[in-house]
């Protein structure tokens, strides 16, 4: 590749390159429904097929690298594409433009949700939406479990982590780290030969306690936090740094897809910090799921509840900053890192643990979503969840279609068939 090639990250951006990157990724961010695989397919069509910014080998290498990294793979693929097209500035522009539409939509929906929370029609909408979210999480666990939990060590890791998390409330980050170390034991890399590495590269492991600023909010009252003002000027000074620090930790710990954010958030923002109730949390996941872009944009919903629009911005910057940093700073080393066998062994231990903590979170979240005030309401909620699960697993329907369908059913059932 020549030094002046537009796909060489060390070269100057091609004339008009940043403008084209901006337009493309704003559009992809606005229409990016269908989950990470759909997003990656869209980026491939635009960057490889239509524009020739990358060749097939470069794109596939990028996908493999981004799937290995913590964080939302589709967003990282956008950042990676921008990096190859126009260097670090291209990466920054591509990633920001891909995230921006979803951030604006979630911010608007968060304002509307908390502004009209308690209105009967809104309550009815989420009566149908919440069971669909439960089905989405269950379907994710089902599908990933068939791929990941395929031998005795994986079963042992999943059961052990699930039991410890359920009964001892151990930190999710600690459990993921210990599971990764267990992966090194159960799936040991060769002691010598190609693909081995030294301890000098262990900086890549997401060590718990890396960002101690989150301890600033652990001494909160047991009452759930009330919603902030729209801009959050009354709270951003107290909560801005803790929000960003906490979501930085989450951002470096999302292995295996965006839904992994659920146990990391539920165990902290609901049970420990009392920022959201369980019902608010699952509704926030639903709003993050129906918007274009990655589901981890749910962080903006949490940030809005805590400190308004500024809190939403702090949370969003925190959760996506690791993706930008890893791609922009470490891109020259990522290909070699992916080949390190100890990395693969570590991740083989992490993935069963991810499903285990997600399963524990699912049990906690299912109660407010499915157990309703009357037996009839409970039965309808369970039926909605079951039908959504069948649609996801058997008919492979996209989540962004099922959630609006659940909202319609909830509005009809909650407002007409099941009044009061």
C-alpha atoms as one frame of an Amber mdcrd trajectory, in Angstrom:
protein
   0.000   0.000   0.000   1.523   3.343  -0.995   1.938   6.190   1.525  -0.652
   8.273  -0.286  -3.317   5.589  -0.421  -6.633   6.790   1.048  -6.862   3.603
   3.095  -3.464   4.162   4.690  -4.111   5.547   8.206  -0.770   7.269   8.146
  -1.597   9.395   5.112  -3.402  12.713   4.943  -7.159  12.493   4.433  -8.216
  12.447   0.801  -9.821  15.671  -0.462 -13.370  15.789   0.828 -12.737  12.579
   2.786 -13.908  13.824   6.186 -17.030  15.357   4.684 -17.903  12.096   2.985
 -17.216  10.143   6.181 -19.478  12.549   8.087 -22.373  12.208   5.657 -22.067
   8.438   5.387 -21.928   7.649   9.094 -24.619  10.151  10.041 -26.873   8.357
   7.574 -25.860   4.897   8.793 -26.379   6.019  12.384 -29.879   7.232  11.546
 -31.004   4.090   9.693 -28.936   1.531  11.589 -31.727  -0.720  12.819 -31.439
  -4.471  13.106 -28.551  -5.088  15.481 -24.751  -5.232  15.132 -24.638  -7.726
  12.270 -26.962  -5.527  10.218 -24.812  -2.486  11.021 -21.643  -4.282   9.939
 -23.323  -5.409   6.715 -24.313  -1.793   5.982 -20.757  -0.572   6.585 -19.440
  -3.321   4.286 -21.839  -2.361   1.514 -20.925   1.323   1.709 -17.193   1.191
   2.475 -16.150  -1.905   0.473 -18.693  -2.447  -2.289 -19.776   1.081  -3.157
 -16.775   3.254  -2.299 -13.792   0.905  -2.274 -12.318   2.461   0.845 -11.292
  -1.007   2.081 -10.760  -4.295   0.314 -12.401  -7.522   1.509  -9.299  -8.680
   3.394  -9.026  -5.406   5.311 -12.710  -5.445   6.181 -12.749  -9.044   7.394
  -9.621  -8.448   9.454 -11.311  -5.430  11.000 -14.445  -7.416  11.840 -12.363
 -10.146  13.471 -10.449  -7.610  15.535 -13.569  -5.696  16.622 -15.417  -8.880
  17.600 -12.519  -9.703  19.901 -12.439  -6.337  21.649 -14.632  -5.162  24.523
 -17.310  -2.760  23.398 -19.968  -2.620  20.659 -18.444  -4.298  17.602 -20.469
  -2.405  14.994 -19.489   0.988  16.405 -15.856  -0.104  16.549 -16.087  -1.246
  12.931 -17.264   2.224  11.991 -14.357   3.750  13.918 -11.955   1.282  12.299
 -13.260   2.127   8.824 -12.827   5.840   9.481  -9.315   5.162  10.776  -8.259
   3.315   7.642  -9.847   5.981   5.458  -8.505   9.144   7.113  -6.407   8.313
  10.162  -7.292   9.159  13.791  -9.417  12.168  12.787 -11.396   9.980  10.401
 -11.934   7.466  13.207 -13.186  10.192  15.534 -15.565  11.607  12.912 -16.915
   8.200  11.810 -17.579   6.957  15.326 -19.118  10.203  16.556 -21.423  10.503
  13.553 -22.501   6.868  13.897 -23.425   7.368  17.570 -24.935  10.875  17.354
 -28.386  10.041  15.857 -29.059   7.332  18.446 -27.929   9.651  21.252 -30.314
  12.402  20.155 -33.210   9.949  19.817 -32.591   8.359  23.238 -32.248  11.787
  24.836 -35.627  12.834  23.411 -37.263   9.536  24.410 -35.779   9.758  27.913
 -37.243  13.230  28.388 -40.654  12.032  27.160 -40.525   8.889  29.296 -39.821
  10.668  32.570 -42.043  13.637  31.678 -45.092  11.457  31.032 -44.271   8.557
  33.333 -47.460   7.422  35.092 -49.787   8.492  32.278 -52.070   5.464  31.683
 -51.274   5.210  27.977 -47.522   5.232  28.637 -47.948   2.612  31.358 -49.928
   0.473  28.906 -47.230   0.798  26.231 -44.537  -0.499  28.543 -46.858  -3.225
  29.817 -46.363  -4.762  26.352 -42.773  -3.637  25.763 -41.189  -4.973  28.956
 -42.047  -8.669  28.324 -40.563  -8.338  24.823 -37.301  -7.094  26.325 -37.254
 -10.113  28.639 -37.729 -12.335  25.580 -34.887 -10.557  23.760 -32.481 -11.182
  26.641 -33.615 -14.807  26.960 -33.229 -15.400  23.208 -29.741 -13.887  23.290
 -28.739 -16.210  26.145 -30.268 -19.188  24.322 -28.485 -18.533  21.032 -25.130
 -17.611  22.536 -25.287 -20.468  25.024 -25.459 -22.984  22.177 -22.236 -21.528
  20.768 -20.312 -20.850  23.961 -21.293 -23.477  26.554 -20.277 -26.631  24.720
 -17.992 -28.497  27.123 -17.630 -29.294  30.809 -15.259 -26.406  31.685 -17.648
 -23.879  30.147 -20.555 -25.371  32.104 -18.500 -25.238  35.304 -17.522 -21.603
  34.749 -21.104 -20.570  33.966 -22.605 -22.364  36.982 -19.943 -21.131  39.390
 -20.153 -17.524  38.262 -23.958 -17.586  38.241 -24.193 -18.953  41.783 -21.577
 -16.576  43.177 -23.220 -13.575  41.533 -26.725 -14.585  42.640 -25.932 -15.343
  46.276 -22.856 -13.247  47.103 -23.526 -10.224  44.856 -19.885 -10.206  43.820
 -18.831  -7.483  41.379 -19.484  -8.430  37.765 -16.062  -7.100  36.746 -14.338
  -9.264  39.333 -16.244 -12.317  38.158 -15.357 -11.686  34.499 -11.700 -11.313
  35.357 -11.677 -14.516  37.412 -13.536 -16.348  34.653 -10.923 -15.170  32.143
  -8.168 -16.507  34.372 -10.090 -19.774  34.628 -10.128 -19.832  30.835  -6.345
 -19.688  30.850  -6.377 -22.757  33.115  -9.035 -24.805  31.304  -7.977 -23.777
  27.787  -4.242 -23.215  28.228  -2.271 -21.712  25.346   0.898 -23.493  24.220
   3.948 -22.692  26.329   6.093 -21.890  23.326   5.902 -21.339  19.615   3.952
 -18.912  17.424   1.142 -17.009  19.067   2.539 -16.971  22.592   3.033 -13.765
  24.508   4.557 -12.380  27.667   3.123 -10.735  30.760   4.051  -7.371  29.318
   0.803  -7.377  27.357  -1.533  -8.069  30.274  -2.467  -4.378  30.336  -5.285
  -5.332  27.966  -7.226  -7.214  30.653 -10.039  -5.010  32.105  -8.795  -4.943
  35.698 -11.523  -4.219  38.287 -10.980  -1.037  40.232  -9.234   0.579  37.287
 -11.427   3.648  37.666 -11.929   4.276  41.403 -13.995   7.432  40.844 -17.170
   5.343  40.962 -16.712   4.927  44.707 -17.823   8.550  45.015 -21.434   7.519
  44.530 -21.540   4.374  46.633 -22.627   6.310  49.731 -26.034   7.201  48.330
 -29.303   7.000  50.260 -31.347   3.824  49.771 -34.215   5.751  48.129 -34.221
   5.683  44.338 -32.915   8.919  42.825 -35.534  11.324  41.491 -35.295  12.445
  37.874 -33.036  15.417  37.170 -33.993  18.600  35.340 -33.654  18.513  31.546
 -30.138  19.937  31.377 -29.110  18.538  34.759 -27.220  21.649  35.860 -28.315
  20.978  39.437 -26.569  17.592  39.501 -23.830  17.443  36.903 -21.156  18.760
  39.263 -21.822  15.985  41.771 -22.597  13.172  39.332 -20.716  14.000  36.116
 -17.388  12.426  37.038 -18.915   9.339  38.713 -21.163   8.792  35.677 -18.286
   9.015  33.232 -16.009   6.891  35.397 -18.574   4.160  35.898 -19.432   3.958
  32.217 -15.742   3.881  31.315 -15.516   0.729  33.424 -18.569  -0.693  31.701
 -17.182   0.223  28.285 -14.048  -1.847  28.784 -16.045  -4.810  30.064 -18.644
  -5.425  27.341 -17.552  -8.777  25.931 -19.945 -10.684  23.691 -22.426  -8.087
  22.451 -24.299  -5.016  23.582 -26.778  -6.908  25.786 -23.893  -7.680  28.137
 -24.409  -4.141  29.401 -27.538  -5.341  31.215 -26.011  -7.255  34.148 -23.197
  -4.712  34.488 -25.722  -1.901  34.835 -28.480  -3.714  36.722 -26.199  -4.842
  39.524 -24.864  -1.320  40.023 -27.222   1.464  38.938 -30.304  -0.317  40.324
 -29.185  -2.395  43.290 -26.116  -0.478  44.486 -26.436   3.178  43.477 -30.278
   3.285  43.381 -30.241   5.559  40.365 -33.116   3.677  38.662 -35.848   1.288
  39.721 -36.017  -2.157  38.105 -38.998  -1.071  36.018 -37.256   2.096  34.836
 -34.155   0.103  33.969 -35.919  -2.439  31.779 -37.855   0.383  30.091 -34.531
   2.094  29.396 -33.191  -1.083  27.794 -36.310  -1.145  25.615 -35.752   2.440
  24.479 -32.124   1.656  23.710 -33.221  -1.366  21.672 -35.701   0.434  19.420
 -33.298   3.186  18.396 -30.793   2.838  15.550 -27.238   2.095  16.545 -25.890
  -0.031  19.413 -28.043  -1.011  22.394 -25.348   0.297  24.761 -26.787   3.750
  24.046 -29.020   2.789  26.995 -26.253   4.511  28.964 -27.713   7.850  27.817
 -31.058   6.933  29.410 -29.349   6.222  32.734 -27.318   9.403  32.495 -30.436
  11.467  31.773 -32.226  10.152  34.862 -29.214  10.969  37.020 -28.103  14.340
  35.651 -30.212  15.376  32.681 -28.863  15.980  29.191 -25.368  16.678  30.509
 -25.463  13.416  32.444 -26.594  11.590  29.299 -23.621  13.083  27.463 -21.186
  12.115  30.246 -22.481   8.529  30.297 -22.342   8.234  26.512 -18.802   9.598
  26.306 -17.745   7.221  29.065 -19.160   4.049  27.539 -17.851   4.736  24.019
 -14.474   6.280  24.906 -12.720   2.881  25.271 -13.793   1.918  21.748 -12.290
   5.095  20.303  -9.131   4.770  22.367  -8.511   1.123  21.516  -9.051   1.584
  17.782  -7.240   4.915  17.431  -4.293   4.225  19.714  -3.808   0.491  19.458
  -4.798  -0.258  15.866  -1.218  -0.995  14.762  -1.008  -3.739  17.401  -4.516
  -5.218  17.227  -3.852  -7.737  14.470  -0.936  -9.230  16.346  -2.865  -9.149
  19.625  -5.763 -11.075  18.076  -3.389 -13.907  17.240  -2.197 -14.254  20.825
  -3.435 -17.581  22.047  -3.644 -16.443  25.658  -6.187 -13.808  24.550  -8.339
 -16.501  22.979  -8.030 -18.645  26.104  -8.958 -15.703  28.325 -12.058 -14.960
  26.251 -13.093 -18.628  26.273 -13.444 -18.271  30.020 -15.116 -14.866  29.900
 -17.938 -15.761  27.527 -19.660 -18.423  29.714 -19.381 -16.004  32.645 -21.022
 -13.259  30.603 -24.016 -15.485  29.916 -24.205 -16.489  33.571 -24.380 -12.948
  34.936 -26.821 -12.019  32.185 -29.016 -14.950  33.229 -28.998 -13.800  36.863
 -29.949 -10.286  35.764 -32.730 -11.757  33.632 -34.287 -13.450  36.662 -34.251
 -10.157  38.554 -35.709  -8.116  35.707 -38.378 -10.673  34.777 -40.294 -10.141
  38.013 -41.419  -6.514  37.469 -41.954  -7.187  33.747 -44.066 -10.334  34.086
 -45.595 -10.351  37.580 -48.479  -7.898  37.390 -51.167  -6.673  39.786 -53.706
  -9.293  38.674 -53.489 -12.855  37.434 -54.996 -11.841  34.087 -52.372  -9.150
  33.534 -49.646 -11.587  34.515 -50.941 -14.173  32.066 -51.031 -11.675  29.203
 -47.476 -10.472  29.994 -46.178 -14.055  30.006 -47.912 -14.784  26.688 -46.379
 -11.648  25.126 -42.911 -12.733  26.287 -43.405 -16.297  25.026 -44.627 -15.189
  21.588 -41.748 -12.714  21.276 -39.242 -15.426  22.203 -40.671 -17.768  19.556
 -40.550 -14.977  16.976 -36.896 -14.323  17.789 -35.635 -17.892  18.015 -37.769
 -19.711  15.473 -38.812 -17.028  12.988 -35.688 -14.837  13.460 -37.630 -11.601
  13.569 -35.591  -8.419  14.266 -35.847  -6.915  17.739 -36.581  -3.441  16.422
 -39.825  -4.753  14.928 -40.896  -6.807  17.942 -40.645  -3.983  20.471 -43.118
  -1.710  18.612 -45.377  -4.746  18.149 -45.255  -5.327  21.897 -46.100  -1.673
  22.461 -49.222  -1.982  20.299 -50.340  -5.145  22.091 -49.654  -3.508  25.451
 -51.626  -0.408  24.515 -54.638  -2.512  23.472 -54.469  -4.966  26.371 -53.484
  -2.464  29.042 -55.903   0.268  28.074 -58.951  -1.677  26.825 -58.962  -5.340
  27.815 -57.364  -4.867  31.204 -58.444  -1.493  32.581 -57.093  -0.369  35.893
